[in-house]
Amino acid sequence: MLLTLDLQSDVPIYQQIRQQVIHGIASGRLAPGESLPSVRQLAADIGVNLHTVNKAYQMLRDDGVLVIHRQRGVVVSEKPKPPDVSTFRLSVSDRLEQLAAEAKTFGVPEEEFCALCRDAWQSI
């Protein structure tokens, strides 16, 4: 698993890890049942504190994206889905609303915003 971290970003490293794992699954680069590096191994590979990787993995586990087995290690879930679908949809709606508000504030036309959403969806 190849991750690219931006250490200068305002986005916390654990969140960058989480986002890249989710993007890897959505794009098919990470397949259901695929093993991921252990917390210690990934932390060593990317040069971050193991607690940072652990936080990302725990969030992904809580999201239903990863399964953490004592014997098999960290594995991409066979059927990733959030524990509570209605809460997930509300969260997505809130994030999209915030993005729409920013786009509107900075003069991005609605059609262009919708096109950007479609392009992002299709790029995965």
Salt bridges, closest charged atoms under 4 A:
ASP62 OD1 - ARG61 NH2 2.75
ASP63 OD2 - ARG18 NH2 2.67
